[in-house]
Amino acid sequence: MSLTVYLPKDAASLALGADRVAKALTRAAEARGLALTLVRTGSRGMLWLEPMLEVATPEGRIAYGPVRPGDVEPLLEAVLADGGAHPLRIGRPEEHPYLARQQRLTFGRCGIVDPASVDAYRAHGGYRGLEAALAAGPEATVDAVKASGLRGRGGAGFPTGIKWNTVMRAEAAQKYVVCNADEGDSGTFADRMLMEGDPLTLIEGMTIAAVAVGATRGYIYCRSEYPHAFAALNTAIAAAERAGCLGADVMGSGKAFHLEARLGAGAYICGEETSLLESLEGKRGIVRAKPPIPALKGLFGRPTLVNNVLSFAAVPWILEHGGEAYAAYGMGRSLGTLPIQLAGNVRRGGLIETAFGLTLREVIEEFGGGTASGRPFRAVQVGGPLGAYFPEALLDTPLDYEAFAAKKGLLGHGGIVVFDDTVDLARQARFAFEFCAAESCGKCTPCRIGAVRGLETIDKVIAGESPRENLALVADLCEVMTDGSLCAMGGLTPVPVMSALTHFPEDFSGRGARLPLAAE
């Protein structure tokens, strides 16, 4: 008898014991004389069920989870028996309410395919987008990206098609395509999941971009804290080269595209595109003044297209199905789907890909199941460590760039971190300054000095030292950092600080006399 089993090997699943489950499964199969085919995949994103094991059956894959090594023997007995009944049985993953409600355009293959196999990738629709781009030509490819309404998924929200068009029209003997895979925001993991679970989608998206803008070389700048993703990228790049989908003659088109993965040095600021380019050139990662923009003078002074992992990864679906089909998802100017990363004090954390427009309340309560502690919800931070803290009164805000901007928040990379009523927002405001002080590249004074002074001043507030005067000083300092910083590192640090002051004044006013707030 033979059995095919799928088991994730992404970083989250490995941390939860996936390799130990794999060893137990192999031993149990050998003891029974069972011909086992074990396919290591990425995660589907239901992280509270990892490691989630899937068994191939005539009715489709049947999932079980979370599986521990001690569960393997009785689970295998149940699988080999008729029906496969077991307490850990989940059923068909795509029918699970968490997944059934999603629109998985970018993550459609993640958790399903072997990330190292070009054949598996093609069998599930891979490289159709590149084939369409090669047939359509550069102008039509860029037009499709424009029509899709795709905006930078790294957090800036800049229209992707406009950036592509600028690089395409730039005159230069050498152009580059660079992927920003330096996913440093707290509570974010979508880039990592995709690179570990379906790296060929990213590679295909970058190849489409190269064909469209006339670039022949590309780089994926992966953060140093992602060793599994870096290894998966290198394996997938080699596989794509062997298959003729990368290299001197992409799919027999006569177009060349050579791609390399590079490892960062652990600097949060290298998530900013010009700092990233400086680092790629072998220099210290500090922000460049703009103009010139990287699209005209980027890597080594040449026109360079810089996009986030999720921006590139959305492109194959767009080219296969058309820009208009992608634009049919979403709301307002936020079109397509948003990969949401739900983390923090929440029962069911994980990845959710759905059209823009879902509210924070729906994400936290319906997908997340409320707080993991069972205590009342108090705050949520969206958009990483530089995102705003929203109270319960703002939970009906839709996930949309403009809707968040109207509430003085930012959607960023789609990271959502939940807090219960034990959180101290004064401490969280302090952390924003502390984080900026540690991670600033130091090039501009408002960020370099402002974050340090902000940290010192918030400490005085927490200690109850002249809280009214010191909070007025914090507000002035935040204004200077917002208006005077060279990049978003210093420019956005005031967002979490001022949102904590505005929405949770009691965490500050309890430390002294009643304080003047931004609303007064």
ABEGO torsion letter per residue (X at the ends): XBBBBBBBABAAAAAAGAAAAAAAAAAAAAAAGBBBBBBBBBBAGBAAAOBBBBBBBAAEBBBBOBBBAAAAAAAAAAAABBGGBBAABAEBAAABAAAAABBBAAAAABGABBAABAAAAAAAGBGAAAAAAAAAEAAAAAAAAAAAGBBBAAGAGBBAAAAAAAAAABBBABBBBBBBABBABBGBAAAAAAAAABAAAAAAAAAAAAAAAGBABBBBBBBAABAAAAAAAAAAAAAAAAAGABEABBGGAGBBBBBBBBBBAGBAAAABAAAAAAAAAGBBBBBBBOOBBAAABBBGGBBBBBBBAAAAAAAAAAAAAEAAAAAABEBEABBEBBBBBBBEBBABBEBBBBBBGBBAAAAAAAAAGEBAAGBBBABBBBGEAABBBBBAAAAABBBBAAAAAAAGBBAEAGBBBBBBAABBAAAAAAAAAAAAAAABAGABAAAAAAAAAAAAAAAAAAAGBGAAAAAAAAAAAAAAAAAABABAAAAAAAAAAAAAAAABAAAAAAABBBBBBAAX
